[in-house]
Amino acid sequence: MADATAPPAPARRRRPVGLRVLRGHLWLVYGFLYVPIAVLVLLSFNRAGLPTAWGGFSVHWYGELAANTAIQRAALNTLIVAVSSTLIASLLGTLLALAVERRQRRSGLLDAVLFAPMIIPDIILAIALLSFFTLMRVTLGLHTIVIAHVVFNIAFVCAVVRTRLKHFDYAIVEASIDLGAGEFTTFRRVTLPAIFPGVLAAALLAFTLSVDEFIIAFFTAGAGQSSTTLPMQIFSMIRFGVTPEINALATIVMLVSFTVLFTAQRMNRGVIGADA
């Protein structure tokens, strides 16, 4: 028998209607974003050649990708462009961030110029780069794609590294110099280790952007398969219809991009959390 003197159980609090609406809206947004991706991944394992009919589970189309020399060449080109542009953009973007943050006078105009590649539409930037290469009589190829990717990746690298430098204590740099270390030694042993997590996060972000980029690469690539990247190869294949092979290729590219971007965000959060 229950104790009559026991206090009544607290009534279950109902969540506000506004909170429930917001959570419902959040799930709708997640569904809108990720249900098509889930369908794409599922159809990449479809045994049937038609995207509208399910013929059973199979990895046949991933095997077809491994045997497709055009896709292999495009993947190699993409890796060359992404790694090259990431290394160059990381170096230049980091040095630019250091120079900007050490300025005594801040300028809104300078920030606008630095972040312009992030704001300008890709098609406008692509046309501008193509016009520049044509004016300078530069033969288009993988090297022009690398240069183009460096142009817009520098802004992203600079933005991420500057976030790290906001919490950087420049007193340790001055102390190192006062103790007799040269500027290069101070940068290599003091500054770079302190900001390296931010630099690495910026590099991973730049790598992801370079792998996924299509419009600028399309305008600045040369003729032929020698300068075709994976996004360009997918575009050329999809003009003849969506096949499970394209779904498999898109799934691999998407997984690589998500993995690198997720790693970059986790590292960036760790940097911000360590400074908090």
C-alpha positions in Angstrom: 0.0 0.0 0.0 1.4 3.4 -1.0 2.4 5.8 1.8 -0.3 8.4 2.1 2.2 11.0 3.3 4.5 10.5 0.3 4.7 13.6 -1.9 2.9 13.4 -5.2 5.0 12.5 -8.3 5.9 15.7 -10.2 3.8 16.3 -13.2 5.6 15.7 -16.5 6.4 19.0 -18.1 5.3 19.4 -21.6 7.7 20.9 -24.0 6.8 24.3 -25.4 5.0 24.2 -28.8 7.6 26.4 -30.3 10.4 24.0 -29.3 8.6 21.1 -30.8 8.0 23.0 -34.1 11.7 23.9 -34.3 12.7 20.3 -33.7 10.2 19.1 -36.4 11.6 21.7 -38.8 15.2 20.5 -38.0 14.2 16.9 -38.9 12.6 18.1 -42.1 15.8 20.0 -43.1 17.9 16.9 -42.3 15.6 14.8 -44.4 15.7 17.4 -47.3 19.5 17.4 -47.2 20.4 13.7 -46.6 17.5 11.6 -48.0 18.7 12.2 -51.6 22.2 11.4 -50.6 21.0 8.1 -48.9 19.1 7.2 -52.1 22.2 7.9 -54.2 24.3 5.6 -52.0 21.6 2.9 -52.1 21.3 3.0 -55.9 25.1 2.7 -56.2 24.7 -0.9 -55.0 21.8 -1.6 -57.4 22.5 -4.7 -59.5 20.1 -3.5 -62.3 21.4 -1.0 -64.8 18.3 1.2 -64.5 18.1 3.7 -61.7 14.3 3.3 -61.4 14.3 -0.5 -60.7 15.9 -2.3 -57.9 17.6 -5.5 -59.1 19.3 -6.6 -55.9 22.4 -5.7 -53.9 25.7 -5.8 -55.7 29.1 -4.1 -55.8 29.4 -4.7 -59.5 29.5 -1.0 -60.4 32.3 -0.3 -58.0 34.3 -3.0 -59.9 33.4 -1.2 -63.2 34.9 2.0 -61.7 38.1 0.2 -60.9 38.4 -0.9 -64.5 37.5 2.4 -66.1 40.8 4.0 -67.2 39.1 7.4 -67.9 37.9 7.6 -64.3 41.3 6.5 -63.0 43.0 9.2 -64.9 40.5 11.8 -63.7 41.0 10.7 -60.1 44.7 11.0 -60.5 44.3 14.5 -61.9 42.0 15.5 -59.1 44.5 14.2 -56.5 47.4 16.1 -58.2 45.4 19.4 -58.3 44.0 19.0 -54.8 47.4 18.2 -53.1 49.3 20.9 -55.1 46.8 23.7 -54.6 46.4 22.7 -50.9 50.1 22.9 -50.2 50.5 26.2 -52.0 47.4 27.8 -50.6 48.2 26.7 -47.1 51.6 28.3 -47.3 50.5 31.5 -48.8 47.3 31.8 -46.8 49.1 31.2 -43.5 51.7 33.8 -44.3 49.0 36.2 -45.4 47.1 35.6 -42.1 50.2 36.3 -40.1 50.9 39.5 -42.0 47.3 40.8 -41.6 47.0 40.0 -37.9 50.3 41.7 -37.1 49.2 44.9 -38.7 48.7 47.7 -36.2 46.0 49.3 -38.2 43.0 47.3 -39.4 41.2 48.1 -42.6 37.8 46.9 -43.6 38.8 47.4 -47.2 41.7 44.9 -46.7 39.3 42.3 -45.3 37.0 42.8 -48.2 39.8 42.3 -50.7 41.0 39.2 -48.8 37.6 37.6 -48.7 36.5 38.5 -52.2 37.2 35.1 -53.7 34.8 33.6 -51.0 32.0 36.0 -52.0 32.4 36.3 -55.8 30.3 33.7 -57.6 32.4 30.9 -59.0 31.3 31.6 -62.6 32.5 35.2 -62.4 35.8 34.1 -60.9 36.2 31.4 -63.5 35.6 33.8 -66.4 38.1 36.3 -64.8 40.8 33.6 -64.5 40.2 32.4 -68.0 40.4 35.9 -69.4 43.7 36.4 -67.4 45.2 33.2 -68.8 44.2 34.1 -72.3 45.6 37.6 -72.0 48.9 36.2 -70.7 48.8 33.5 -73.4 49.1 30.7 -70.9 48.4 27.2 -72.2 45.5 25.7 -70.3 46.1 22.5 -68.4 46.5 21.0 -64.9 48.8 23.8 -63.9 46.2 26.5 -64.7 43.6 24.5 -62.6 46.1 24.5 -59.7 46.6 28.2 -60.0 42.9 28.9 -60.1 42.3 26.7 -57.0 45.0 28.4 -55.1 43.4 31.8 -55.8 40.1 30.9 -54.1 41.6 28.6 -51.5 43.9 31.3 -50.1 40.9 33.2 -48.8 39.6 30.1 -46.9 43.0 29.2 -45.5 43.5 32.8 -44.4 40.1 33.0 -42.7 40.7 29.8 -40.7 44.3 30.6 -39.6 43.2 34.1 -38.6 40.7 32.5 -36.3 43.5 30.7 -34.6 45.7 33.8 -34.4 43.0 35.7 -32.6 43.9 33.7 -29.5 47.6 33.6 -30.1 49.9 35.2 -27.5 52.5 37.2 -29.4 54.4 37.8 -26.1 56.0 34.3 -26.5 57.3 35.4 -29.9 58.9 38.6 -28.4 60.3 36.5 -25.6 61.9 34.1 -28.0 63.5 37.0 -30.0 64.7 38.6 -26.8 66.4 35.3 -25.8 68.5 35.5 -29.0 66.5 33.3 -31.4 66.2 34.5 -35.0 62.9 35.3 -36.7 62.9 32.1 -38.8 63.8 30.0 -35.8 61.1 31.6 -33.7 58.6 31.0 -36.4 59.6 27.3 -36.8 59.9 26.5 -33.1 57.3 28.8 -31.5 54.8 30.3 -33.9 54.2 27.3 -36.2 53.7 24.7 -33.5 51.2 26.9 -31.8 49.1 27.6 -34.9 49.7 24.2 -36.6 46.2 22.7 -35.7 44.5 25.7 -37.3 46.8 25.5 -40.4 46.1 21.7 -40.7 42.3 22.3 -40.4 42.6 25.0 -43.1 44.5 22.7 -45.3 41.9 19.9 -45.0 39.2 22.4 -45.8 41.1 23.6 -48.9 41.7 20.0 -50.0 37.9 19.3 -49.8 37.0 22.4 -51.7 39.5 21.6 -54.4 38.3 18.0 -54.8 34.6 19.1 -55.1 35.2 22.2 -57.3 33.8 22.0 -60.9 33.0 25.4 -62.4 36.5 27.0 -62.1 38.2 23.7 -63.2 35.8 23.5 -66.2 36.8 26.9 -67.4 40.5 26.7 -66.7 41.2 23.1 -67.9 42.8 22.3 -71.2 41.3 20.1 -73.9 41.4 16.4 -73.6 41.5 13.8 -70.8 44.9 14.9 -69.6 43.4 17.8 -67.5 40.0 16.3 -66.7 39.1 16.1 -63.0 36.6 13.9 -61.3 33.8 16.5 -61.2 34.3 17.1 -64.9 34.3 13.4 -65.6 31.0 13.0 -63.7 29.5 15.9 -65.7 30.5 14.3 -69.0 29.1 10.9 -68.0 25.8 12.3 -66.6 24.9 13.9 -69.9 24.0 10.4 -71.2 21.9 9.6 -68.1 22.3 8.7 -64.5 23.7 5.1 -64.1 24.6 3.1 -61.0 28.3 3.6 -62.1 27.9 7.4 -61.7 26.1 6.8 -58.3 29.1 4.7 -57.2 31.6 7.3 -58.3 29.6 10.1 -56.6 29.4 8.1 -53.5 33.2 7.6 -53.3 33.8 11.3 -53.9 31.2 12.3 -51.3 32.6 10.0 -48.7 36.1 11.3 -49.2 34.9 14.9 -49.0 32.8 14.3 -45.9 35.6 12.5 -44.1 38.1 15.2 -44.8 35.7 18.0 -44.0 34.5 16.3 -40.8 38.1 15.8 -39.7 38.9 19.5 -40.4 35.8 20.7 -38.4 36.7 18.4 -35.4 40.3 19.7 -35.4 39.0 23.3 -35.6 36.6 22.8 -32.8 39.4 21.3 -30.7 41.6 24.3 -31.4 38.8 26.7 -30.3 37.9 24.6 -27.3 41.6 24.6 -26.2 41.7 28.3 -26.3 38.4 28.9 -24.5 
